[in-house]
């Protein structure tokens, strides 16, 4: 059964504007399923097929004669030379939506795209299922923004979700094969995913020498989701060099496994050099790597709060990326250790968000929101995303917001 994706609208819009559309994202998040669902009579070609891949690599011109556009090419990163020939075909015909491409490994793919298809390609990013997609509301809401006009729609239309159901969703994760199958299949899926990821993406494409150390590094990153990134600590715990830790983390970023949430500074250069937070993009994979065998042990365990925060941030991130938008997400922390979990910056306005695993947040949860005034930035509506049932005011410009309505 196909589940509608929010990215469908952005895909169709982008296909009317660019000759080439590229959807990137982690392995097995549903890129091919989405493209084939929306592709109609478009020819589908997978470069996972060895014979097709050999043709694409050895004779790209003949490949495009044999498979003329409109065409959908899956796993384009395996034949990067094909991109130059796609550019020639796109320039020759100059028709929108000629080529739809998908790719799982951005570390090899994006360099070729930027060199060959600049100005001709619209790039979209697909993650695992969002909560609104699983609830059948894929086209119902705008990207999440406290105080926006569709907050009331979220509250009225999104189904209830208690603590048990929430941690079931967190533990299961958002990969389609894990999110919509029985619990007994969950561990089988993640075991298979890790084998494929290590063998296809890491070993073959990045030439990581020590696969066992890389897996240990991956587990340590999972245990530190929601925490400030320290390359030195990651390197020390994995027994590798700091430069290796930086290189391996870039692999995790490029393959859609982790996201770096940047700190907010009004000075852009500081924003880029200060330490970000490490966010694991799938809480199911994160739970699997850190050894939580059931949703119940995860909810009552040491990672309960940080994985709840991770899940909320990722859901908000999906609301932007799946709408075809960049995600203006940051966190705030100053020298006096005043911290705001999440900031959404839009049109020069900062919307502060705290994330609390509680059903009864107090005004103390928003005590640091006013520090934004010290940075000469306008403060928008703030909110505390938590386990409350209803949205209630905490102050004149801050509210509680139920996590079920994300």
N, C-alpha and C positions, 0 to 999 in steps of 0.2 A: 504494500500500500504506500503510495507516494504521499509525503507530507509536504505541504506547500512551504516554500522558503521565502523569507522577507527579501532576499537578494534578487528574486525574480524581477521585481520592478526595476531595480538598478541595472540588471543585465539587459533588459529590453531597451531601456533608455540609452544605455551606453552603446548598444549595438546599432542604434539609429544615428550615432554621432561619429563613430570610429570605424575604420576598415577592419580593425582587429580588436577582439575582446579577449583578455586573459583573466582567468580566475585562478588565483593561487590559494593555498591553504594546506593544512597538514594532511597527511595521508588519511584516507577513509573518512573524511568529513562530509562527503556527498557531492563533490564537485561534478563528477561524471553524471550522476543521477540527475542533478539539477540541469546541466547543459543538455542532456538528451531529452529531458521532459520538455524543455522550452525550445528545442531545436527543430521541431517539426520534421520536414523531409530532408533536413541537412544530413549530408553523408558523415557517418561516424567512423573515425580511424583511431585505433589505439596503438601507441608505440610500445606497449607491452608485448605485442606480437613480434617475435624475433624476425620473421621474414619481412614484415612491413618496416621494422626498425632498420634493418640492413639496407633497404631501398632508400629510406629517408636519409640515412647517413652517407651512403656511397654515391647516390645519384639524386640529389634533392630536386633537380629540374624535372627529371622523369617522374618522381613521386608526385609533383604537383600537376603534371600532365595526366597522370593516371587517376588522381583524385582532385578534380577541379573544385573550386568554391561554388556555392557555399559549403563549407566543410567544418567539422568539429574534430580537432586533433587532441587526443588525450595523452598526458605525460610528455609534453613537448620538450622538457628538459633533457630527455635522452638523445635528442637530435638537434643540438644548438645551431648547427650549420644551416638547418632548414629555415631559420629566422630570416636570413639575408634574402632567400628566395621568396619568402612570404612578402617581404618588403617590396621586391621587384613586382610581384603580382598585384599587390595592393596599389602601388603607384601607377601601374599600367591601366587597371580597371577603375580605380578610385570610386568604389562602391562601398557604402557602409555595411558593416556586418558580414563581410566576406569570410573572415576566418574567426572561429571561436577556438580558443586554446585553453588547456588546463595544465597546471604544473604543481608539483608537491615540494620541490626543493628550490627555494628562491636563491640560495647561495650560488648556484650555477646559472639559474635561469635569468635573474634580473639583470645581470651584467650584459648578457646577450640581447635582452629586450631593449635596454637603454641605448645600446650601441646601434641596433638594427632597426628598431621600430619607433624611435622617438617621434612623437607627434601623430603617430598612426594608431596607437594602441590605447585602449581604456583598460585600466587594471582594477580589478575588484578582488576582495578578500573574503573567503568563506570559512567560517568556523563551524563547530558542531552545532547541533540543534540548540536554539534559544528556548527559554521557557514559553515565550509567546508563540513560537512555532509549534511546540508540542501541544499547546493548548488550542491550536487551530485558529490563532489570531495573527497570522503572519503579516497581514497588511492592515492591521487595525490601528497601530500606534506610530507616533513619531519617535525619533531617538529620545532616550530618557533625559528629562530636564526638570528639576524641581520647580514647581510653580507654573509649568506650562499648561496650555489649555487642555491637553489630553490626559492629565493626571487623574481627573475624575473618571474618565473613560476606563483607564486602567483599573481603578478601584472597583468599578461596577461590573466590568466584563471579565476580569481574570478570576479563575476559580479558586476556592480556598485551598490552603496548603499548610497543614500542621507541621509540628517539629519532626515527626516520624517520616512524613512524606517528603519534607524538605531534604533531610539527610539521606533518604533513599535516592533522591535525584542527584545530590552532591556525590554520593558514593558510586553511583552508576556512571555518571559522567554524561557527556553530550555527543560522543560519537554515535552515529545512527545505529550501528549493530549492537552497541551496549545499552543505549537509552531505551530501546523499544523491544528488548527481548527479555526472557526470563532470567532471574538472578543466577541460576545455575550456569548460564552461558557467559556471564560477565567475565569471570577469570579466564575462561578459554579465549575470549576475544582479546583481552589485554596481553595475554601471553603470546598469542599469534601476532598482535600488533607490534610488540617489542621485537620479536624475532625478525619480522619484515623490516621494521625501521632500522634496526642495527645492520641488517644484511644489505638492504637496498639503498638506503639513504646515507648511512654513516660509513659503512665499510667500502662500498663501491664508489660513492661519489665524493667522499671527503678524505679518504685514505687515513682515517684514524688508525693508528698502529695498535694501540692497546685497548681492545674492545671491552675487557673486563674492567679496566680503570674508567673507561667512558661510562659504562653502566653504573658504576659506583658514583661517579660524578653526577649522573642523572638522578640517582636516588637522593643524593645530598641536596641537589637543587629542589627536588620535590619537597623535602623536609623543611626547606627554608622559604616556601612560598609565602608571600605577604611580608617578608622581611627585607631590610636594607641590604643591597648587594655588596658583598666584599669579596673581590677576587682573591685576596690574600687568604681569607678563611676557607674559601672553596678549594684553593690549591693545597692548603695545609691538610685539610681533612681528606682529600683525595690522594695526597702524596704525589702531586704533579707541580710543575712550574707555574707561576702566575700567568705567564704568557700563554701557556697551554690552556689554563682555565678560561682565559679571555677568548681564545680561539674556539674552544668547545662550546662556550656559552653562545657565541655567534652562530654556531651550527644549530643549537636548540632554538634560537630566535628565528633563523631563516627557515627552519622546517616546521614552524608553527607550534612548537612545544611550549615555549615560554614567551612572556611579554615583559618589557621593562617599563614600569610606570615612573615617569620622570618627576622630579621635584619641581614645584613652581617657584620661579623667581621672575621678577619683572625684567631683570637683565637676562637676555636670551642666552648669552655665552655661559653664564653661571648655570642656567637650566640644563645645558648640554654636558657640563663637566662634573656636576655634583652627582653623588651616588643615587641611583634609582632604586625602586623596590622591585624585587623579583616576583613575578606573578606566573604561576603555572596555568596554562590556558585550558586545561581539562582537569576538573577535580576528580573525575573517575580514575584517570591515569595517575594522577597525583596520589590518590588513596591506595591504588594498587602498588605503586612503587614504594610507598612507605609502610605497607604491610597491614592495613586495616581490613580485616576479613569480613566485616558486616557493617551496615549503616549504624547499628546500635553502638558498636565499639568505637566507631569514628566519632559519633555525637558525644560520647562520654569521655573521650580520650584527650590527650594533651594537645592535639592539633585542632580540636573542635572549633575554637574561635577563629584561628587564622585561616582555616579552610572555608569557613562561612564567609569571611571577608573576601577571600579570593573568588568565591562563587559569585558574590554580588558584583564585584568589579568586572568580572568577565561577562556577566549578563549585560551590564551597562555598555561595555565595550562592543558586544555583539549588536546592540541596538543601533550603534553608529555605523560599524563596518558593514552590516547587512543591509543598511540603507544606502550604501555607496558613498558614505561620508568618511572623512578622516575623524579620528576620535580625539577631541580636545581634553584629554584626561590627565590630571596631575595629582600629586599629593603635596601636603605642606608640612614642613618641620623646620623650626628655627633653632638658634643656638641655645635658647632656654628650654628646648625640648617641648615646646608647644606644637601640637600636631593636629592635622585634619586629615582624615583617612583618604578623602577623594575631593578633588576640585574639578568642576566642569567649567571651562572658560569659553564663553560665547559672547561675541560682539563687545568685548571689553568688560564683561561682567563675570564675576566669579561666583559660582554656585557651590557652597560648601556642603559636604556630605559626611556624616559619621555612620559607621556600620557597627551595630551592636547586637550580640546574641542575647537579647533580653526582650521580654514582652512588656516591660514597664520602664522605659527610659525616663530619666529625669532631666531637668534643665542643665545639669552638670555635663551632659553629653555634648552640649553646644557651646561650652564655655570658651573655646578657643576660636570661634567663628569671627569674633570681632578683631582678631589680629590682622585680618585682611585690610582693615582701614589704614594700617601703618604702611601699606604698600601703594597707597593712592590708587586702589582699584575698587570699582563699585562692587558691592556685595549684593548678590541676588538672593532669592529665597533659598534658605538652607533646609536640610532635612536629615533625620536620623532614620536609616533603614534598619528595621528590626522585626521582631516577631509579633508585634502588636496586630490586633484584628482590624482596627480602624485608623484612619489618618486623623490626628488631633494636633492642635497648636501647642508648641512648646514656648513660643515667644511671639512677638509681633510679626517676625519675618522668618520663623522656622517651624517646621511641622515634623511629626512622626510619619513614617510611610511604611506600610506592611510589605515585607519581603515577597509575599505571594503575588503582589501586583507588578513586580518587575517584568 
